[in-house]
Amino acid sequence: MKIKYRSYNLRFKHPFTISRGTKTHQPTLIVELEHFGIKGYGEAPAISYYNIPVEKMIEDLETKKAFIEKFSFTDPERFWHYCHHLFPKNSFLVCALDIAGWDLFGKMKRKKLYELWGLDISKNSMTDFTIGIDAVDVMVDKMKETPWPIYKIKLGTEHDIEIITELRKHTSSVIRIDANAAWKADEALGKINAFKHLGVELIEQPLAKDDWEGMKFLFKRSPLPLFADESCVAETDVQKCHNHFHGINIKLTKCSGITPARRMITKARELDMKIMVGSMNESSVGTSAVAHLLPLLDHVDMDGPLLLAEDVGEGIKFNNGKIIYAEGNGTGVIVNDF
């Protein structure tokens, strides 16, 4: 097996602000696995507060590149376990390799991933479109620029209720809220009660990732479903989130790929929890991988390519929230500039 990689610094259409800060570009790593002339592609975007920059992914990959190229590829789950042991402290890199492995495997079998898994795509959830924190008139302008059936609104300011009150005047679409761990428990409960009357559907990560006592308090009192994001990174976190959150938001990059994500979905269903898979502003490469999990999900946030002014390759398309699969096998993504 041969491996290539390339880093990108993809520009956002608009500066993207959450409670943790603002960014204008999304650094990301794309990997290509080639096996007997068939090529699979994977992606891992770098997120600053997880301290795994693209440079670290490349450094680790270079140290073990020969081991990957010597691997006898037969199925992606076995490949994930191999990569997991090669890079135990770099889940981002393992994710990129795992997605590439699944893409490669689907192409080898001449099937799309959802076909390999025997899934029915007829009732897929629609993706939301994210509006970052900004002056409220700018947030309204962004909604008008992209009319959409579901919006995810980033919050974490002193004016959160006022923001949603104003946005609601301009849309009848579903509104979801992501606080990115910005609130305290009492503050969150007051805001959530107000949001209930403003037609908000759900709240994502209201409190700090390790505020389990606060989440237990909020879980018992919240009139809206609460979804874990920063509190649910790895497979072992799913059980921890039970009876603290109503659902989990799985990020492929954080959990280390499609392989563990599927296990997390199974565990969450056993615990009767709702499931979302979220975006870390991936290009079409990583986003096309998420699309094949859609039949297993209650909600999805996979709008990365819509937020970026630049993309890598071609993959899934969007039609007013609905996902249109690419024609190819595997994840269906095509990357031409390797």
N, C-alpha and C positions, 0 to 999 in steps of 0.2 A: 504494500500500500504506500502511496505517495501522499505527502501533505504539503500544502502551501498555505500562506496566510497573508493578509494585508490589513493594515489599519486605516481607518477613515476618521475624519472629524466633521461630522455632518451638521450643516447649519439649520437652525430652526427658522420657520417662517416668521415667528414673533419671539422675542425674549420669553423664556418659559420660567415662571416663578412659582415656587411652592413655599411652605413655611420655613424650609431650610435654606432658601436662597434662590438666585436667578442664574440661568445659563443661556447662552446664545448658540452653543454648539453641543453636539452629542458625540463624544469619542466612542468608537466601536471597533471590534476586531471581527473580521470575517475569515473563516478557515475553509479550505477545500480539501476533501479527501478523495483520492482517486484509486480505484480498484479495478484492474483489468479494463481500463479505458472509461469506466463509469465514474462520474463525479458527483459528490454530495457536498452541500454547503451548510454551514452553521454560523451562528453569530452570538457574540456576547458584548453588550454595551458596557462601558465603564461608568460606575456611579461613585462619585467622590467620597460619600460618607460610608461606603463599604471598603474603602482603602485597597481596591484592586484595580489600579489603572491599566490601560492597554499595555504600557511598557512592562508591567509585571507579568501580564499574561504571555507576552512574547518571550520574556526572559525565561519563564518556566517552561514554555513550549520548546524553546531551543535546547534546554538542558536534557529533555527527554524525547526529542523528536525521533531519534533513531529507534527507540523502543516502540513508538507508535507505528513507525513504518515497517517494523518487523512483525507486528501483530497480525495473526491469521484471522481476518475478518469473516465471521459467519453470521452473526446476528448482533443487533445494536445493544441489547441488554447486557450481553457478555462484554461488549466493547465498553459500555458505561462503567461496569465494575472494574475493568482494567484501568480505565482513565481515572476513576475515583481513587484507586490505590496509588496511581502515579502522581496525582496532584491532590492530596488530601486537604490542602489549605487553599485551593484555588477553584472554588465552585464555578466561578464565571468561565474559566477556561474549559472546565469539564463540560459545561453547558454547550459551548460552541462546538466542541467535539461530538457531543451526544446528538445534537440536532443534525450535524453533518452525517453522523452515522445512520440515523434514521432516514434521512433524505437518500443517502446512498443505498440503503437496504430496500426502500420502496422502489427505487429505480431498477435495482437488480431483479426485484420480483415483478416489475412492470405494473405496480399498483400505487394508488395514492395511499397515504397513511391511514386515512379513515376507512378505506376499503380493507386494508390489511387487518384492522382492528374490528371489522364487522359493524361499523357504526352507521346510523341513519342520520343523514344531514338535513332531512326535510323540515325539522323543527328547530334549527339552529337559532341561538340568541343573536340579537343585533349588537354591534359594538357601540359604546358611547363615544363621545367626542369631548376631549378635555379642554377646559378653559382655566388657564393659570391665574394666579393672583395678580390683580392690577387695579388701577382706578376703575370704579364701577362703570363709568361710561365707556372705557376701553373694553371691558369685559362684555358689555352689551354689544359693542361694535363687532367683537369677535364672534358672538353668536349670530349676528345678522350676516356676517361674512360667510359663515358655514351653518346654514339651517340644518338641524339634525334632530332625529326623534328622541335621542337620549343624550344628556350632557352630564359630564362629571365636572364638578366645580371644586377647584382647590381653595381651601380656606385655612385660617390660622391667623386672623387679624382681630383687632378690637372692634371691627365693624362687620362681622360675619353675618349677623342677622339682617342688617341693612342691605348688604350685598345681595343676599338671596331674595329679600323682599323686592328689590329693584329688578333683578333678573326675571323674577316671576311675572312682572308686569309685561315683559316682552316675549314670553314664550309659554306655550302650553305643553311643551315637551317634558318628558321625564327628567327629573333632576336628581343626581346622586352627589354626595358630598364626601370629599377626602380631606381630612384635617392634617394628615401626615404627622400625627402624634403631638399636635400643637396645644391641646387643651388640658385643663385639670378636670377632675371628675365632676365637681359641682357646676363649674362653668359649662362643661359639656352637656349636662342634663338640662340646664336652662336653655341652651341653644337648640338642643335636639327637640325639646318640647315646642319651641317656636317653629322649627323647621317642619314638624309634623303638620302644622296648620298651613304651611306653604307648599304642600304637596311633594315633599322630598321623599324619595323611595328608600334610601339606605344611607348609612354613615360608615365611612371607612377610616380605620385607625384613629379614633378620637383622642386617645391618651398615649403617653410614652410607652414604648414597646415592652418595658419591664414593670409597668404599673398594674400588676395582676390584681391587687386589692381594689384599686380604683375601677378596674374593668368588672370585677365581681359586683361591685356596687352599681355600676352603670347597667350591666347586663340585666339585673333584676328590675330596673326601673325604666329603661329606655322604651319609648313608644315606637321606635324605628329599629329595624335590623342593624346590627353592628358587625362589620367585617374586619378581620385582622389582616394587616399587611406587614408592617415592620415587626409585628409580634409573631408572624408565621413565615419563617425563612426556610427552615429545613423540615424533613419528614417528622422528626421528633417533636416539632412544635405543634403539630395538628392536635395531638392529645391534650397538650397544655392549654390550647385555645378553647377546648370544650367547656361549656358552662361559663365562659367568659365572653365569647363572641357567638353570634348566630351563624356566621359563615367565615370562610377564609378566602383571601386573595393570593393565589399562587403566582409567583414570578419565576419563569423558567431559569433565568439567569441566576437568581439567588439560590434556588433549590438544587441547581446543577443539571437541569435539562428535562427533556420529555420523560425519560425513564423514571426518575423519582417523582415527577409531577403526577404521573398516572397512578403511582402507589398512594400519593397524598390524596388524590381524588377518591380512591377506593376507601381509604381510612375515614375521610370526612363523611362519606355516605354511610359508613357503618355507625358513625356518631350522630347521624341525622343532622348534619350541618350543610348549609348552602355553600356553593362553590363558584368562585370567580377566578378567571385567569387574567392577569393584568399586564400592562405594558411598562417597559422601562425605556421607552422611546427607541425601540428597535427599528431598523430599516425593514424593507419587505422580506429580507432573508429570515430574520427571527420571527416576524409577524406571520409569515406564511406557515411557520411551524405551529404556532398557536391555533391557527384556523382548523387544524385537524382534530383538535380536542373539543371543538365546539359542541358536538352532540352530548358531551358529558357534563356540560356547564349550565349553571343557572343564569350567570351574567358574564359578560366579557368586556374588557377594556383593552382593545388592540388597535389603537389609533395612531401608533407611532409614525407610519408613513404619511399620515395626514398632517401631522404637526411639523414635519421636516420639510425644508425647502430643497433638500437633496436626498437622493435615495441610492441604494445599492442594488442593481439588478432589477428583475421583474418577478412579480409573484401574484398574490391575491389582489383583487380589486374591491372597491367599495361602491355600494349603491344605496345611498341614504340610510346607512347603518347596516345594511345587509352585506354579507361577505360573499363575493364571487370567487370561486376557486380557480386557480391557474390550471391550464390544460395538462401540464406535465405530471409525471408520477413522483413518488416521494412527497416532499412538501410542495413541489411544483415550481420552486423558485429557479430562476436562471440568472447567473452572474457571468458577465462576458469579459471583464477586464483583468482576469488573472493571467 
